[in-house]
Structures are given as C-alpha cells and as structure tokens.
Amino acid sequence: MRKASAVIIAVFLLSSCGRTISYPPAGSYSNIVMVTETGKIDGAAEVMLRELQHIVDYYNKQELQFKVMLVSAREMEKHTPTKNMVIFGIVDRGRIGSILEKFLGTAGMRRVHQGENNVFKKMDYPVSGQFTVVVTASSEDELTEVALKNGERIREIIEEANRERLRNYLLSKERIDVSELLLAKYGFTVRVPSLYRMNQDRSEVPGVEIVRTQPHRGLTVSWRPWKESGLTLADSTELYEARSDVAWNMYDKDVMRRDIVFFYADELGPYQVVRMEGYWENSEDLFGGPFKCFFLYDDIRSRLWIIDCVVYAPGFEKHKLLRELHCVAETFRIN
C-alpha cells in the first residue's frame, strides 16, 4: 500500500466558477500550470516547483515527471486551460487568497486555519476536463513545510487523475473480443484499447502480450505457481527471477541489472501488489529501455500474476509511455 500522507486529502464538490469550455484542455498530461500570488520562483513556491518537477531516472536518461509553468494569480483567468493545475498560496492573503476562498468555501478555509487540511483536489475545475490541486496553509513557513512533506503524494494525486482521464480516452474504442478471449482462455481480463493489438500468446511461457507501436509500448500478463501464502517485499529475489524468466522468453532474451532494479509496495486497481521498476536491455543487441512490473498473489489459485509494462522508444519521453501502460494495466482483473 502506498505510503500514507500526513495530510488529509479532501474533495469538495463545488460548482465551477468563472470560465467554461466545451472540450477538454489540450496539451500533455505531463504539463502543470502552477498559480501563485506573484508567478515568480521564490520562497515556498520554489520548494513546490522543485517537488513537482521531480526527476525520474531511467538509467540512460533523466526526465522531469512534470513540466511546470508558473502563472500569477492576476493572470490565471487569462491563461489557456491545461489538463493539470496547482493553486499554491496562503489563505486570506492577496489575490491568491480570493481564488482559494472560491475553491475551498468557508468550511474548507476553517480547516486550513485549524491545521486539519492543506491539500485539496477537484476534477473539472475551473473548466471541464481540468484537474486542480490546491496546496495551502496559514503562513509561508507552514506552506513550505506542506510542500516538502507532501510533494510525492501530490505528484501521485495528479498521476492518478492523469491515468483515469487517459484510460477513459483510450477505451472510448475498445477491443472487447480480445478481453473476452483472455477471460475464456486464461481466467483473467484486461481492457484493450483499439490502438493496441495482440502480439504474442505463448502457452509455453505462459504469457500474452499486447502492444502499441510507433513508439513501442507493450503490456505482458504472465503467471506461474506460487507456493508462498502471500506476497511481500521480502520476496524480491524470487520476483526478480520470475520477471527475468518472462523477459528472456517473451522478449527475445532481454535481461536486467539487479543494481538498477527497485521494489515498492503498491496497488493496482483493487489489488495489493509489489511493484518492480528498472531498466531492461537485450543480451544480443544494443538496445534497452525502462520497465514497470506488478506482481499480484492469487490466493484462490496459489498463483503469481506478473503484469509487465515495457517501453522501447529511442528519442521519445519514456514517462508518458509508461503512464499509458500503467493506466491500461490498472484494468487487469482476475475472474
């Protein structure tokens, strides 16, 4: 389970105010407009900016998880809507205070003053298709502390909203026949967007792979007996070996390096899982890329499910592609 935040996350079902549009904001899910009082990189805003522009290390390339544009509270209404917005500031202070009051309402403002809540989220605010996170406090020092303590959780809040919207878009056209085949044949299902196709169905591995190309992104579901009564981070050696076997047999002798593979407790849809991240490379050729793998214990079948997300995309940003695979992987279900 993901590490719990010290801050309570509150969702307020408020009516949209100000601008309205009839289509989702354009642009990348990796972009954030951050609204502050001045729009300048200083004080607590510099801390929040650094937390949002988290560097993701893909071994041979580093990427920013989000690209952030700062906008002053005065210019907020004039700025073209983007998919993600962070409103960052002190309650009851300046123009940003008025924006926060509209978002939070009287009850929300009271909770901030009492130190009960500092982070809030709202979908379709202030325009349809836009996701907004408010990060606020009663003083500059407290605001800096909130940003430092909750940077990781704030990023994940935005990523969860990104994956949900991206998944809805991808599954607007769906290969239902493939999902039904997987359910009938193997006892699991994953929702397959029409942009993806079945690439492999290997009973000897066993495993199935669906892919989307240009650039390549692939999702493989594999399975094997698991004699343990559960699954924890303590099983990392066995999980590494299980994923090594899948990579060698499904991906033309791909391998990993143990020193750049990392494990985390996580969730995948309704399931508790162990997540493994790292870098793959081919043992016979000079190419590689990042991967993200989820391990799920099936106590009914005493089985280990391996849901593997692999990217090979020279010249492309890897984080966007892994986000897409992750949002598809979250549709995995056991019958």
C-alpha positions as CSV (number, residue, x, y, z in Angstrom):
1,M,0.0,0.0,0.0
2,R,1.3,3.4,-0.8
3,K,2.8,5.4,2.0
4,A,0.0,7.4,3.7
5,S,0.3,11.2,3.6
6,A,0.3,13.1,6.8
7,V,-2.2,15.4,5.2
8,I,-5.9,14.6,4.8
9,I,-6.9,14.8,1.1
10,A,-10.3,16.4,0.8
11,V,-12.5,16.6,-2.3
12,F,-15.1,19.4,-2.4
13,L,-17.9,19.1,-4.8
14,L,-18.1,22.7,-5.8
15,S,-19.8,24.3,-8.7
16,S,-17.5,25.6,-11.4
17,C,-17.0,29.3,-11.4
18,G,-15.5,31.7,-14.0
19,R,-14.5,30.2,-17.3
20,T,-16.4,27.4,-19.1
21,I,-15.4,25.4,-22.2
22,S,-17.0,22.6,-24.1
23,Y,-13.9,20.5,-24.7
24,P,-11.1,19.1,-22.6
25,P,-7.9,21.3,-22.3
26,A,-5.3,20.5,-24.9
27,G,-1.7,19.5,-24.2
28,S,0.2,16.9,-22.4
29,Y,-0.7,15.2,-19.1
30,S,2.9,15.9,-18.1
31,N,2.2,19.7,-18.0
32,I,1.1,21.7,-14.9
33,V,0.2,25.3,-14.6
34,M,1.1,26.4,-11.1
35,V,-0.8,29.5,-9.9
36,T,0.9,31.6,-7.2
37,E,0.5,35.1,-5.9
38,T,3.3,36.6,-8.0
39,G,4.1,33.9,-10.5
40,K,7.8,34.1,-9.5
41,I,10.2,31.4,-8.4
42,D,10.8,32.4,-4.8
43,G,10.1,31.3,-1.2
44,A,7.7,28.4,-0.7
45,A,6.8,28.4,-4.5
46,E,10.4,27.4,-5.3
47,V,10.1,24.4,-3.0
48,M,6.7,23.4,-4.5
49,L,8.1,23.8,-8.0
50,R,11.1,21.6,-7.2
51,E,8.8,18.9,-5.8
52,L,6.5,18.9,-8.9
53,Q,9.4,18.9,-11.3
54,H,10.7,15.6,-9.8
55,I,13.5,14.0,-11.8
56,V,12.8,10.4,-12.9
57,D,16.0,8.5,-13.6
58,Y,15.6,6.0,-16.5
59,Y,19.3,4.9,-16.2
60,N,20.4,6.2,-19.6
61,K,18.2,9.3,-19.5
62,Q,16.7,11.6,-16.8
63,E,13.2,13.1,-17.3
64,L,11.1,15.6,-15.4
65,Q,7.9,13.9,-14.1
66,F,6.1,17.1,-14.7
67,K,6.9,20.3,-16.6
68,V,5.6,23.3,-14.7
69,M,4.7,26.8,-15.8
70,L,4.3,29.4,-13.2
71,V,1.4,31.9,-13.5
72,S,0.4,34.8,-11.2
73,A,-3.0,34.9,-9.6
74,R,-3.7,38.0,-11.6
75,E,-3.1,36.2,-14.9
76,M,-4.9,32.9,-14.0
77,E,-8.1,33.8,-15.8
78,K,-6.3,34.8,-19.0
79,H,-4.2,31.6,-19.2
80,T,-5.2,28.9,-21.7
81,P,-6.6,25.9,-19.7
82,T,-4.3,23.0,-19.3
83,K,-5.0,19.4,-18.1
84,N,-3.4,20.0,-14.7
85,M,-3.4,23.0,-12.4
86,V,-1.9,23.5,-8.9
87,I,-3.1,26.5,-6.9
88,F,-0.4,27.3,-4.3
89,G,-0.6,30.0,-1.7
90,I,-1.6,31.3,1.7
91,V,-5.2,31.6,2.7
92,D,-6.6,35.1,3.3
93,R,-3.7,36.8,1.6
94,G,-3.7,38.8,-1.6
95,R,-5.4,37.8,-4.9
96,I,-4.4,34.1,-4.4
97,G,-6.4,34.2,-1.2
98,S,-9.6,35.1,-3.1
99,I,-9.0,32.3,-5.5
100,L,-8.5,29.8,-2.6
101,E,-11.7,31.0,-0.9
102,K,-13.7,30.4,-4.1
103,F,-12.3,26.8,-4.2
104,L,-12.5,25.9,-0.6
105,G,-15.5,27.7,0.7
106,T,-15.9,28.8,4.3
107,A,-15.7,25.3,5.8
108,G,-12.5,24.5,3.8
109,M,-10.9,27.8,4.9
110,R,-11.6,27.0,8.5
111,R,-10.0,23.6,8.2
112,V,-6.8,25.2,6.8
113,H,-6.7,27.7,9.6
114,Q,-7.1,24.9,12.2
115,G,-4.3,22.9,10.5
116,E,-6.6,20.0,9.6
117,N,-6.3,20.1,5.8
118,N,-3.7,21.5,3.5
119,V,-4.2,19.6,0.2
120,F,-7.4,19.5,-1.8
121,K,-8.3,18.2,-5.2
122,K,-11.1,18.7,-7.7
123,M,-11.9,17.4,-11.2
124,D,-13.5,19.6,-13.8
125,Y,-12.4,22.7,-12.0
126,P,-12.4,25.5,-13.0
127,V,-13.2,24.2,-16.5
128,S,-14.4,20.8,-17.8
129,G,-11.5,18.3,-18.2
130,Q,-9.2,20.2,-15.9
131,F,-7.8,18.7,-12.7
132,T,-6.9,21.1,-10.0
133,V,-4.9,20.5,-6.7
134,V,-4.9,23.2,-4.1
135,V,-1.9,23.3,-1.7
136,T,-2.3,25.9,1.0
137,A,-1.5,26.9,4.6
138,S,-1.8,29.9,7.0
139,S,1.8,31.1,6.8
140,E,4.8,31.0,4.4
141,D,6.8,28.7,6.7
142,E,3.8,26.3,7.1
143,L,3.3,26.3,3.3
144,T,6.9,25.4,2.7
145,E,6.6,22.5,5.2
146,V,3.4,21.2,3.5
147,A,5.2,21.3,0.1
148,L,8.2,19.4,1.4
149,K,6.3,16.7,3.3
150,N,3.7,16.1,0.7
151,G,5.5,16.5,-2.7
152,E,5.4,12.8,-3.5
153,R,1.8,12.4,-2.6
154,I,0.8,15.5,-4.6
155,R,2.5,14.1,-7.6
156,E,0.7,10.8,-7.2
157,I,-2.7,12.5,-6.8
158,I,-2.1,14.2,-10.2
159,E,-0.8,11.0,-11.8
160,E,-3.9,9.1,-10.7
161,A,-6.1,11.7,-12.3
162,N,-4.0,11.6,-15.4
163,R,-4.3,7.8,-15.7
164,E,-8.0,7.9,-15.2
165,R,-8.6,10.5,-17.9
166,L,-6.1,8.9,-20.3
167,R,-7.7,5.5,-19.7
168,N,-11.2,6.9,-20.5
169,Y,-9.9,8.3,-23.7
170,L,-8.1,5.2,-24.8
171,L,-11.0,2.9,-24.0
172,S,-13.5,5.0,-25.9
173,K,-12.7,2.4,-28.6
174,E,-12.0,-1.0,-27.2
175,R,-11.1,-4.5,-28.4
176,I,-13.7,-6.3,-26.5
177,D,-13.1,-9.5,-28.4
178,V,-9.5,-9.7,-27.1
179,S,-10.7,-9.2,-23.5
180,E,-13.3,-11.9,-23.8
181,L,-10.8,-14.3,-25.3
182,L,-8.3,-13.8,-22.4
183,L,-11.1,-14.3,-19.9
184,A,-12.4,-17.5,-21.5
185,K,-8.9,-18.9,-22.1
186,Y,-6.9,-17.9,-19.1
187,G,-9.3,-16.7,-16.4
188,F,-8.2,-13.0,-16.4
189,T,-9.1,-10.0,-18.3
190,V,-7.5,-6.7,-19.2
191,R,-9.3,-4.0,-21.2
192,V,-7.6,-3.5,-24.5
193,P,-7.7,-0.1,-26.3
194,S,-8.3,-0.3,-30.1
195,L,-4.9,1.3,-30.6
196,Y,-3.3,-1.9,-29.2
197,R,-3.1,-5.4,-30.7
198,M,-2.4,-8.9,-29.5
199,N,1.3,-9.5,-30.3
200,Q,2.0,-12.9,-28.6
201,D,0.0,-15.7,-27.0
202,R,2.6,-18.1,-25.6
203,S,1.3,-21.1,-23.7
204,E,4.8,-22.4,-23.1
205,V,5.9,-19.3,-21.2
206,P,3.0,-18.9,-20.3
207,G,2.0,-15.3,-21.2
208,V,0.2,-13.0,-23.5
209,E,1.5,-9.6,-24.8
210,I,-0.5,-6.7,-26.2
211,V,1.4,-3.8,-27.9
212,R,1.1,-0.4,-29.4
213,T,3.8,0.7,-31.8
214,Q,5.5,3.9,-33.0
215,P,6.9,4.0,-30.5
216,H,6.8,0.6,-28.9
217,R,5.0,0.1,-25.6
218,G,3.9,-3.4,-24.6
219,L,2.0,-5.0,-21.7
220,T,2.5,-8.6,-20.9
221,V,0.5,-10.7,-18.5
222,S,2.2,-13.9,-17.3
223,W,1.5,-16.3,-14.5
224,R,3.1,-19.2,-12.5
225,P,2.6,-21.3,-9.4
226,W,3.4,-19.5,-6.1
227,K,3.9,-21.7,-3.1
228,E,4.0,-19.0,-0.5
229,S,0.9,-17.9,1.4
230,G,1.2,-14.2,0.3
231,L,3.5,-11.7,-1.3
232,T,5.7,-9.1,0.3
233,L,8.8,-7.0,-0.4
234,A,10.8,-9.8,1.3
235,D,10.1,-11.9,-1.9
236,S,12.1,-9.6,-4.1
237,T,14.8,-12.2,-5.1
238,E,12.1,-14.7,-6.2
239,L,10.2,-11.9,-8.0
240,Y,13.3,-10.7,-9.8
241,E,13.9,-14.3,-11.0
242,A,10.3,-14.6,-12.2
243,R,10.5,-11.4,-14.2
244,S,13.9,-12.4,-15.6
245,D,12.4,-15.6,-16.9
246,V,9.5,-13.7,-18.6
247,A,11.9,-11.2,-20.1
248,W,14.2,-13.9,-21.5
249,N,11.4,-16.0,-23.1
250,M,8.9,-13.3,-24.1
251,Y,11.2,-10.6,-25.3
252,D,13.9,-12.3,-27.3
253,K,16.5,-12.8,-24.5
254,D,16.1,-9.4,-22.6
255,V,17.9,-9.1,-19.3
256,M,18.1,-6.8,-16.3
257,R,20.7,-5.5,-13.9
258,R,19.9,-6.2,-10.3
259,D,21.7,-3.0,-9.1
260,I,19.2,-0.8,-11.0
261,V,16.0,-2.6,-10.1
262,F,13.8,-1.4,-7.3
263,F,10.8,-2.7,-5.4
264,Y,7.8,-1.0,-3.8
265,A,4.6,-1.9,-2.1
266,D,1.8,-0.6,-4.2
267,E,-1.8,-1.0,-5.5
268,L,-3.0,-2.0,-9.0
269,G,-6.7,-1.3,-9.4
270,P,-8.4,-3.2,-6.4
271,Y,-5.3,-5.3,-5.7
272,Q,-2.4,-5.0,-3.3
273,V,0.8,-5.7,-5.3
274,V,4.5,-5.5,-5.3
275,R,5.8,-3.0,-7.9
276,M,9.2,-3.5,-9.6
277,E,10.9,-0.8,-11.7
278,G,14.1,-0.8,-13.6
279,Y,15.9,-0.9,-16.9
280,W,15.9,-3.7,-19.4
281,E,18.5,-4.4,-22.2
282,N,18.8,-7.0,-24.8
283,S,21.6,-9.6,-24.3
284,E,22.3,-9.9,-28.1
285,D,21.8,-6.3,-29.3
286,L,22.4,-2.7,-28.3
287,F,19.0,-1.6,-27.2
288,G,17.0,-1.2,-24.0
289,G,14.6,0.8,-22.0
290,P,12.6,1.2,-18.8
291,F,10.0,-1.1,-17.4
292,K,7.4,-1.2,-14.7
293,C,6.2,-4.6,-13.4
294,F,3.4,-5.5,-11.0
295,F,3.3,-8.8,-9.0
296,L,-0.1,-10.0,-7.7
297,Y,-0.7,-13.0,-5.5
298,D,-3.9,-15.0,-6.3
299,D,-4.8,-17.0,-3.2
300,I,-7.6,-18.9,-4.9
301,R,-5.2,-20.5,-7.5
302,S,-2.0,-20.2,-5.4
303,R,-0.6,-18.3,-8.4
304,L,1.6,-15.3,-9.0
305,W,0.4,-13.0,-11.7
306,I,3.0,-10.8,-13.5
307,I,1.7,-7.7,-15.2
308,D,4.7,-6.2,-17.1
309,C,5.0,-2.8,-18.8
310,V,7.8,-2.3,-21.2
311,V,8.9,0.7,-23.3
312,Y,11.3,0.8,-26.2
313,A,11.2,4.4,-27.6
314,P,14.5,6.0,-28.6
315,G,14.1,9.7,-28.8
316,F,10.8,9.8,-27.0
317,E,9.9,10.7,-23.4
318,K,9.6,7.4,-21.6
319,H,7.5,8.6,-18.6
320,K,4.5,9.5,-20.8
321,L,4.6,6.0,-22.4
322,L,4.9,4.2,-19.0
323,R,2.0,6.3,-17.7
324,E,-0.1,5.0,-20.6
325,L,0.8,1.3,-20.0
326,H,0.2,1.8,-16.3
327,C,-3.4,3.1,-16.9
328,V,-4.1,0.0,-19.1
329,A,-2.5,-2.3,-16.6
330,E,-4.9,-1.0,-13.9
331,T,-7.8,-2.6,-15.8
332,F,-6.4,-6.1,-15.0
333,R,-8.9,-8.3,-13.2
334,I,-8.9,-12.0,-12.1
335,N,-12.1,-13.9,-12.8
